[in-house]
Amino acid sequence: MGVADIVENSQLIIMPVALVEQNWFRWAISLILGFPLIMIILNEIIVRLRQEEKPLIATIIIFRNLVFPLVALLFLFTRVLEIPEETTIIRLVKTLVWIGMIHAMLSAFKVLIFDQAVSGSWQERVPDLLLDLIRFFLVACITAVILSTVWKIDLGALLTAFGVGSLVIGLALQDTLKNLFSGILLLFERPFALGDWLQVGETIGKVIKVNWRSVYLQTRDQDSVVIPNSILAQGNFTNYNRPTPLHVERFLFGFSYDDPPNKVIRVLKETALATPGILKEPSPWVRVENYADFSIVYQIGLFIDNYETMLNIRNDFVIRIWYAAKRYHLTIPYPIQTEYQMNVAEMPKANPMQQVTEVMRSLPNFGNVAAERFIEEENASNIRYYAQGEWVFAEGERILGLYLILNGHATILVRNNQGENQEIACLGKGEFFGEKILLTGECSDVSVIALDDLEVAVLSPEVVATLLEQMPRLSQEFSELLETRRKEVIKAKNKTQEF
């Protein structure tokens, strides 16, 4: 080997060594080897997080798809290609890197602090408006960093220019800014939350959304009403869910001057306590409001714990008052003044029990019942009215008499060994229940509920005894009815649930 060959081989060895010593070459090798390796590691992390259903996967995906490729591109331009940092392309890439980092930071902030919040914690109660403000603050800070470090903009001069223009902007956006700061005040005061029922002026609705500008209410008509935050901050509004869900709903009802106030108060309280949705504790209250021209006006206060169901509860209660008034012979007067001119001698005497005798005569075993004698011994106070779903009497209560259905339907229930109600009979017009009264006035071993509007006549034990004396066949029929019902009650009580 000659000297020339030795020199040539030495140059070949020196050239790779010199190349390795180059800074751009080392960065190129690092990117060629490191970029795929880190991407593989990030992919493995994403696969594991997806299998474990971890919410942090969204942030890792942002790093893999956006942040890390942009960082690698920045190193390629600045370290390998050695493009000067003052060029526009480098500044644009740096800006994109910062934007990707902002996106990843906001995602991690949301996931780590709020998405994994425990139920009932402060994180869960933070409204969207506060999150929007935090995001805006972070974006504003990082934007200032980008303008100062990447684009070399003098922030002092920028703030001076902004201070001059902010006056004009503030005047143009004063309503918007007023809503924004009102929203911030409402945010820290927290007078309401999502799901609360508010009354603002004449509008009543449920809070479904709160943002920096306004509050969205959903009315009972399923309409959306937008209330600016400035109106809520400056005006008065009612929150039906604060400080507790307990709410008093007030009603005004008028009853005749002929009805004793104590009786009316007792009937109204009983009706309220029997209405589903009205709380027993605190108990409803009733007081005399005033003496009006045509009636005594009573004010009723009902306690409910779910304002959303108020209209349904109110409807049920008002309906039951009509039936209770009929049942206890209370008069709800009309606010009118009428002058009648009539010959009293020619007026037929009202006979509320005529319907009872007609129903009884239509039954097979009654035949020609002595209507006059029956009417003399009975009176109109035994006609009772019940609304659909009302209890005529419950198991264990004392029975007032023998009940004859004049209109409507009723069901007879028995509580079995598992505490479940079993239906043993469904009765209609002309049928009887309450036959236990024939056995020395025992308490009922069944419950009876009205299936629809129910009108019944309650026959006292004396009247029943009179009927049995007049019609022996009726006595035999009642004996058979008693035995049949007794067997049905025993069978229902011993019935067990089948699996």
C-alpha positions as CSV (number, residue, x, y, z in Angstrom):
1,M,0.0,0.0,0.0
2,G,1.4,3.3,-1.1
3,V,1.5,6.6,0.7
4,A,-1.3,7.9,-1.4
5,D,-3.6,5.1,-0.4
6,I,-2.9,5.7,3.3
7,V,-3.6,9.4,3.0
8,E,-6.9,8.6,1.1
9,N,-8.0,6.1,3.8
10,S,-7.2,8.6,6.6
11,Q,-9.4,11.2,4.9
12,L,-12.3,8.8,4.7
13,I,-12.0,8.1,8.4
14,I,-11.7,11.7,9.4
15,M,-14.7,12.8,7.4
16,P,-17.3,10.8,9.3
17,V,-15.7,11.9,12.6
18,A,-16.0,15.5,11.5
19,L,-19.6,15.0,10.4
20,V,-20.6,13.5,13.8
21,E,-19.0,16.5,15.5
22,Q,-21.4,18.8,13.6
23,N,-24.3,20.1,15.8
24,W,-26.9,19.8,13.0
25,F,-25.9,16.2,12.3
26,R,-26.5,15.2,16.0
27,W,-29.9,16.9,16.0
28,A,-30.8,15.1,12.7
29,I,-29.8,11.7,14.2
30,S,-31.8,12.5,17.4
31,L,-34.9,13.4,15.4
32,I,-34.6,10.4,13.1
33,L,-34.3,8.0,16.1
34,G,-36.1,9.8,18.8
35,F,-39.3,11.0,17.0
36,P,-40.5,7.5,16.0
37,L,-39.5,6.1,19.5
38,I,-41.4,8.8,21.4
39,M,-44.4,8.3,19.0
40,I,-44.4,4.6,19.7
41,I,-44.3,5.3,23.5
42,L,-47.2,7.7,23.3
43,N,-49.2,5.2,21.2
44,E,-48.7,2.6,23.9
45,I,-49.7,5.0,26.6
46,I,-52.9,5.9,24.7
47,V,-53.8,2.2,24.2
48,R,-53.4,1.5,27.9
49,L,-55.4,4.6,28.9
50,R,-58.1,3.6,26.4
51,Q,-58.3,0.1,27.9
52,E,-58.6,1.6,31.4
53,E,-61.1,4.3,30.2
54,K,-59.0,7.1,31.7
55,P,-60.1,10.6,30.8
56,L,-56.5,11.8,30.5
57,I,-56.3,10.1,27.1
58,A,-57.6,13.2,25.4
59,T,-54.6,15.2,26.6
60,I,-52.1,12.6,25.5
61,I,-53.7,12.4,22.1
62,I,-53.2,16.2,21.8
63,F,-49.6,15.8,22.7
64,R,-49.1,13.0,20.1
65,N,-51.0,14.6,17.2
66,L,-50.3,18.3,17.7
67,V,-47.7,19.3,20.3
68,F,-44.9,16.8,19.7
69,P,-44.9,16.9,15.9
70,L,-44.8,20.7,16.0
71,V,-41.9,20.6,18.5
72,A,-40.1,18.2,16.2
73,L,-40.7,20.4,13.2
74,L,-39.3,23.4,15.1
75,F,-36.1,21.5,16.0
76,L,-35.8,20.4,12.3
77,F,-36.0,24.0,11.1
78,T,-33.8,25.6,13.8
79,R,-31.3,22.8,14.7
80,V,-30.9,20.8,11.5
81,L,-31.7,23.2,8.7
82,E,-30.4,26.0,10.9
83,I,-32.9,28.6,9.7
84,P,-32.5,31.8,11.7
85,E,-35.1,32.3,14.5
86,E,-35.9,35.8,13.3
87,T,-37.5,34.5,10.1
88,T,-41.3,34.5,9.7
89,I,-41.5,30.7,9.2
90,I,-39.8,30.0,12.6
91,R,-42.0,32.5,14.4
92,L,-45.1,30.9,12.9
93,V,-44.0,27.4,14.0
94,K,-43.2,28.7,17.5
95,T,-46.7,30.3,17.6
96,L,-48.2,27.0,16.6
97,V,-46.2,25.2,19.3
98,W,-47.5,27.6,21.9
99,I,-51.1,27.2,20.7
100,G,-50.8,23.4,20.9
101,M,-49.4,23.7,24.4
102,I,-52.3,26.0,25.4
103,H,-54.7,23.4,24.1
104,A,-53.0,20.6,25.9
105,M,-52.8,22.6,29.2
106,L,-56.5,23.5,29.1
107,S,-57.4,19.9,28.4
108,A,-55.2,18.6,31.3
109,F,-56.6,21.3,33.6
110,K,-60.2,20.2,32.9
111,V,-59.5,16.5,33.1
112,L,-57.4,16.5,36.3
113,I,-59.5,19.0,38.3
114,F,-63.1,18.8,37.1
115,D,-63.7,15.6,35.1
116,Q,-62.7,13.4,38.0
117,A,-64.6,15.5,40.6
118,V,-66.4,13.5,43.3
119,S,-70.1,14.0,43.5
120,G,-71.0,16.8,45.8
121,S,-67.5,18.3,45.7
122,W,-66.7,22.0,45.0
123,Q,-65.4,21.1,41.6
124,E,-68.8,19.7,40.6
125,R,-70.5,22.9,41.7
126,V,-68.2,25.2,39.7
127,P,-70.4,26.7,36.9
128,D,-69.3,26.9,33.2
129,L,-68.9,30.7,33.5
130,L,-66.0,30.4,35.9
131,L,-64.3,27.8,33.7
132,D,-64.7,30.2,30.7
133,L,-63.0,33.0,32.7
134,I,-60.1,30.7,33.7
135,R,-59.6,29.6,30.1
136,F,-59.7,33.3,29.0
137,F,-57.1,34.3,31.6
138,L,-54.7,31.5,30.6
139,V,-55.1,32.2,26.9
140,A,-54.5,35.9,27.5
141,C,-51.3,35.3,29.6
142,I,-49.8,32.9,27.0
143,T,-50.8,35.2,24.2
144,A,-48.8,38.0,25.9
145,V,-45.8,35.6,26.2
146,I,-46.0,34.7,22.5
147,L,-46.2,38.4,21.5
148,S,-43.3,39.3,23.7
149,T,-40.9,36.4,23.2
150,V,-41.7,35.2,19.7
151,W,-42.8,38.3,17.8
152,K,-40.7,40.7,19.9
153,I,-43.6,43.1,20.3
154,D,-43.2,45.8,23.0
155,L,-46.1,45.0,25.4
156,G,-45.7,48.4,27.1
157,A,-46.5,50.3,23.8
158,L,-49.3,47.8,23.1
159,L,-50.8,48.4,26.5
160,T,-50.6,52.1,26.0
161,A,-52.4,51.8,22.7
162,F,-54.9,49.5,24.2
163,G,-55.5,52.0,27.0
164,V,-56.4,54.7,24.5
165,G,-58.7,52.4,22.6
166,S,-60.2,50.7,25.6
167,L,-62.2,53.8,26.4
168,V,-63.9,53.6,23.0
169,I,-64.3,49.8,23.2
170,G,-65.8,50.2,26.7
171,L,-68.4,52.7,25.6
172,A,-69.3,50.5,22.7
173,L,-69.5,47.3,24.7
174,Q,-70.8,48.8,28.0
175,D,-73.9,46.5,28.0
176,T,-71.9,43.4,27.2
177,L,-69.3,44.3,29.9
178,K,-72.1,45.0,32.4
179,N,-73.5,41.5,31.8
180,L,-70.0,40.0,32.1
181,F,-69.2,41.6,35.4
182,S,-72.7,40.9,36.7
183,G,-72.2,37.3,35.8
184,I,-69.0,37.3,37.8
185,L,-70.7,38.8,40.8
186,L,-73.5,36.2,40.5
187,L,-70.9,33.5,40.2
188,F,-69.2,34.4,43.5
189,E,-72.5,35.0,45.3
190,R,-74.1,31.8,43.9
191,P,-77.8,32.7,44.6
192,F,-78.9,29.9,42.3
193,A,-77.7,26.8,40.5
194,L,-78.6,24.6,37.5
195,G,-82.0,23.0,38.1
196,D,-83.3,25.7,40.4
197,W,-86.7,27.3,39.8
198,L,-86.6,31.1,39.6
199,Q,-89.2,33.8,39.2
200,V,-87.9,36.9,37.5
201,G,-90.8,39.4,37.1
202,E,-93.7,37.5,35.7
203,T,-91.5,34.7,34.3
204,I,-91.1,31.4,36.2
205,G,-88.7,28.8,34.9
206,K,-86.0,26.3,35.6
207,V,-82.3,27.3,35.2
208,I,-80.9,25.2,32.4
209,K,-77.8,27.2,31.4
210,V,-75.6,30.0,32.9
211,N,-72.9,31.8,30.8
212,W,-71.0,35.0,30.9
213,R,-73.8,37.1,29.4
214,S,-77.1,35.6,30.6
215,V,-79.1,32.9,32.3
216,Y,-81.4,30.6,30.4
217,L,-84.7,29.6,32.0
218,Q,-87.0,26.8,30.7
219,T,-90.7,27.6,31.5
220,R,-93.5,25.1,32.1
221,D,-94.6,25.7,28.5
222,Q,-91.1,24.3,27.4
223,D,-90.1,27.7,26.2
224,S,-86.6,29.1,26.7
225,V,-86.3,32.6,28.2
226,V,-83.0,34.5,28.2
227,I,-82.4,36.8,31.2
228,P,-79.3,39.1,31.0
229,N,-77.1,38.9,34.1
230,S,-77.3,42.6,34.6
231,I,-81.1,42.3,35.3
232,L,-80.6,39.5,37.8
233,A,-77.8,41.4,39.5
234,Q,-79.7,44.6,39.8
235,G,-83.3,43.4,40.3
236,N,-85.1,41.1,42.6
237,F,-85.9,37.4,41.8
238,T,-87.3,34.5,43.8
239,N,-85.5,31.2,44.1
240,Y,-88.0,28.4,44.9
241,N,-85.1,25.9,45.8
242,R,-83.2,28.1,48.3
243,P,-82.4,27.9,51.1
244,T,-84.2,24.5,51.1
245,P,-86.5,22.8,48.5
246,L,-89.3,23.3,51.1
247,H,-92.0,25.6,49.6
248,V,-95.4,26.9,50.8
249,E,-98.1,27.1,48.2
250,R,-101.0,29.3,49.2
251,F,-104.6,29.0,48.1
252,L,-107.8,31.0,48.7
253,F,-111.2,29.3,48.9
254,G,-114.6,30.7,49.8
255,F,-117.3,28.7,51.6
256,S,-120.8,29.7,52.6
257,Y,-121.6,31.6,55.8
258,D,-123.8,28.6,56.7
259,D,-120.8,26.4,57.0
260,P,-119.1,26.4,60.5
261,P,-115.5,27.7,60.1
262,N,-114.1,24.9,62.3
263,K,-115.7,22.3,60.2
264,V,-114.4,23.9,57.0
265,I,-110.9,24.1,58.4
266,R,-111.0,20.4,59.5
267,V,-112.2,19.3,56.1
268,L,-109.6,21.3,54.2
269,K,-106.8,19.9,56.4
270,E,-108.0,16.4,55.9
271,T,-108.2,16.9,52.2
272,A,-104.7,18.4,52.1
273,L,-103.2,15.5,54.1
274,A,-104.8,13.0,51.8
275,T,-103.4,14.6,48.6
276,P,-100.2,13.0,47.2
277,G,-97.2,15.3,47.2
278,I,-98.3,17.5,50.1
279,L,-96.1,17.0,53.1
280,K,-97.5,15.9,56.4
281,E,-94.5,17.6,58.2
282,P,-94.7,20.6,58.3
283,S,-98.4,20.1,58.4
284,P,-100.8,22.2,56.2
285,W,-102.4,25.2,57.9
286,V,-105.8,26.9,57.3
287,R,-106.9,30.2,58.6
288,V,-109.9,32.5,58.0
289,E,-108.7,35.3,55.7
290,N,-111.7,37.6,55.7
291,Y,-115.5,37.8,55.4
292,A,-116.3,38.6,51.8
293,D,-119.7,39.6,50.3
294,F,-120.7,36.1,49.3
295,S,-118.5,33.8,51.4
296,I,-116.0,33.3,54.2
297,V,-112.6,33.3,52.6
298,Y,-110.1,30.8,53.9
299,Q,-106.3,30.8,53.2
300,I,-104.6,27.4,52.9
301,G,-100.8,26.9,53.1
302,L,-99.5,23.6,51.7
303,F,-95.9,22.5,52.1
304,I,-94.2,20.7,49.1
305,D,-90.5,19.7,48.6
306,N,-90.5,19.7,44.8
307,Y,-91.6,22.9,43.1
308,E,-91.5,21.3,39.7
309,T,-94.6,19.2,40.6
310,M,-96.5,22.1,42.1
311,L,-99.0,22.4,39.4
312,N,-99.9,18.7,39.5
313,I,-100.2,18.8,43.3
314,R,-102.3,22.0,43.1
315,N,-104.6,20.4,40.5
316,D,-105.2,17.3,42.6
317,F,-105.9,19.3,45.7
318,V,-108.4,21.6,44.0
319,I,-110.2,18.7,42.5
320,R,-110.4,16.9,45.9
321,I,-111.8,20.0,47.5
322,W,-114.9,19.8,45.3
323,Y,-115.5,16.2,46.3
324,A,-114.8,16.9,49.9
325,A,-117.3,19.8,49.8
326,K,-119.9,17.5,48.4
327,R,-119.1,14.7,50.8
328,Y,-119.4,17.0,53.9
329,H,-122.2,19.1,52.4
330,L,-120.2,22.3,52.4
331,T,-121.2,25.1,50.0
332,I,-118.9,26.8,47.6
333,P,-121.0,29.9,46.8
334,Y,-121.2,31.7,43.5
335,P,-120.2,35.4,43.5
336,I,-123.5,36.5,42.1
337,Q,-126.7,38.1,43.3
338,T,-129.9,36.6,42.0
339,E,-133.5,37.6,42.8
340,Y,-136.1,34.8,42.6
341,Q,-139.9,35.2,42.5
342,M,-141.7,32.0,43.0
343,N,-144.7,30.4,44.6
344,V,-143.3,28.4,47.5
345,A,-146.5,26.3,47.8
346,E,-146.1,25.1,44.2
347,M,-142.4,24.2,44.6
348,P,-141.8,20.4,45.0
349,K,-139.8,19.5,48.0
350,A,-136.3,18.5,47.2
351,N,-135.6,14.9,47.8
352,P,-131.9,14.0,47.6
353,M,-132.7,10.4,48.5
354,Q,-134.9,9.8,45.5
355,Q,-131.9,8.5,43.6
356,V,-131.2,6.1,46.3
357,T,-134.6,4.5,46.3
358,E,-134.5,4.4,42.4
359,V,-131.2,2.5,42.5
360,M,-132.5,0.1,45.2
361,R,-135.7,-0.6,43.3
362,S,-133.7,-1.5,40.2
363,L,-132.0,-4.3,42.2
364,P,-133.6,-7.8,41.8
365,N,-134.3,-8.6,45.5
366,F,-135.6,-5.2,46.5
367,G,-138.8,-5.1,44.5
368,N,-141.3,-2.5,45.8
369,V,-139.4,-0.8,48.6
370,A,-141.4,1.5,50.7
371,A,-139.7,4.6,49.5
372,E,-141.6,7.0,51.8
373,R,-140.7,5.0,54.9
374,F,-137.1,4.7,53.8
375,I,-136.8,8.4,53.1
376,E,-138.3,9.3,56.5
377,E,-135.6,7.2,58.3
378,E,-132.7,8.4,56.1
379,N,-131.5,11.9,55.2
380,A,-129.4,13.6,52.6
381,S,-126.3,13.7,54.8
382,N,-125.6,10.1,53.8
383,I,-124.8,10.9,50.2
384,R,-121.1,11.1,49.8
385,Y,-118.8,11.9,46.8
386,Y,-115.2,10.7,46.2
387,A,-112.7,11.7,43.6
388,Q,-110.7,9.1,41.6
389,G,-108.0,7.6,43.8
390,E,-109.5,8.7,47.1
391,W,-109.9,6.3,49.9
392,V,-113.5,5.7,51.0
393,F,-112.1,3.9,54.1
394,A,-108.9,2.0,54.9
395,E,-108.4,-1.4,56.5
396,G,-108.9,-1.1,60.3
397,E,-111.1,1.9,60.2
398,R,-114.6,2.0,61.7
399,I,-117.4,1.6,59.1
400,L,-120.1,4.2,59.1
401,G,-122.7,2.0,57.5
402,L,-123.6,-0.1,54.4
403,Y,-122.4,1.7,51.3
404,L,-124.5,1.6,48.1
405,I,-122.9,2.8,44.9
406,L,-125.1,5.2,43.1
407,N,-122.6,6.2,40.4
408,G,-119.0,5.3,39.6
409,H,-116.8,2.3,40.5
410,A,-114.7,1.2,43.5
411,T,-112.2,-1.5,44.2
412,I,-111.8,-3.5,47.3
413,L,-108.2,-4.2,48.5
414,V,-106.8,-6.5,51.1
415,R,-103.2,-6.3,52.4
416,N,-101.5,-9.7,52.2
417,N,-98.7,-11.2,54.4
418,Q,-96.1,-9.3,52.3
419,G,-97.7,-6.0,52.9
420,E,-99.0,-5.7,49.3
421,N,-102.5,-4.7,48.4
422,Q,-104.5,-7.4,46.6
423,E,-107.7,-6.6,44.7
424,I,-110.6,-8.9,45.6
425,A,-113.5,-7.1,43.9
426,C,-114.4,-4.3,41.6
427,L,-117.8,-2.9,42.2
428,G,-120.2,-0.7,40.2
429,K,-123.6,1.0,40.3
430,G,-126.1,-0.8,42.5
431,E,-123.5,-2.9,44.4
432,F,-122.8,-2.8,48.2
433,F,-119.7,-2.8,50.3
434,G,-119.1,-2.2,54.0
435,E,-121.2,-5.3,54.9
436,K,-119.1,-5.7,58.1
437,I,-121.5,-3.2,59.7
438,L,-124.0,-6.1,59.9
439,L,-121.7,-7.8,62.4
440,T,-122.1,-5.6,65.4
441,G,-120.3,-2.7,63.9
442,E,-116.9,-4.2,63.5
443,C,-113.9,-2.3,61.9
444,S,-113.2,-3.0,58.3
445,D,-110.9,-5.8,57.3
446,V,-110.6,-4.3,53.7
447,S,-109.8,-1.0,52.1
448,V,-112.0,0.7,49.4
449,I,-110.7,3.2,46.8
450,A,-112.6,5.1,44.2
451,L,-111.6,4.1,40.6
452,D,-113.4,7.1,39.1
453,D,-115.8,9.8,40.3
454,L,-117.8,7.9,42.9
455,E,-121.1,8.7,44.5
456,V,-122.4,6.5,47.3
457,A,-125.2,6.4,49.8
458,V,-124.3,5.4,53.3
459,L,-127.1,3.4,54.9
460,S,-127.1,3.4,58.7
461,P,-127.4,0.2,60.7
462,E,-131.0,1.2,61.6
463,V,-132.0,1.6,57.9
464,V,-130.3,-1.7,57.0
465,A,-132.2,-3.4,59.8
466,T,-135.5,-2.0,58.5
467,L,-134.7,-3.3,55.0
468,L,-133.9,-6.8,56.3
469,E,-137.2,-6.9,58.2
470,Q,-139.2,-5.9,55.1
471,M,-137.3,-8.4,52.8
472,P,-136.2,-11.7,54.3
473,R,-134.7,-12.7,51.0
474,L,-132.3,-9.8,51.3
475,S,-131.1,-11.1,54.6
476,Q,-130.1,-14.4,53.0
477,E,-128.4,-12.5,50.1
478,F,-126.3,-10.5,52.6
479,S,-125.4,-13.6,54.5
480,E,-124.1,-15.2,51.2
481,L,-122.2,-11.9,50.4
482,L,-120.6,-11.9,53.8
483,E,-119.4,-15.5,53.5
484,T,-118.1,-14.9,49.9
485,R,-116.2,-11.7,50.9
486,R,-114.8,-13.5,54.0
487,K,-113.3,-16.3,51.9
488,E,-111.9,-13.8,49.4
489,V,-110.3,-11.8,52.2
490,I,-108.7,-14.9,53.8
491,K,-107.4,-16.1,50.4
492,A,-105.9,-12.7,49.6
493,K,-104.3,-12.3,53.0
494,N,-102.6,-15.7,52.7
495,K,-101.5,-15.1,49.1
496,T,-97.7,-15.1,48.7
497,Q,-95.6,-13.6,45.9
498,E,-94.7,-16.1,43.2
499,F,-91.2,-16.1,41.8
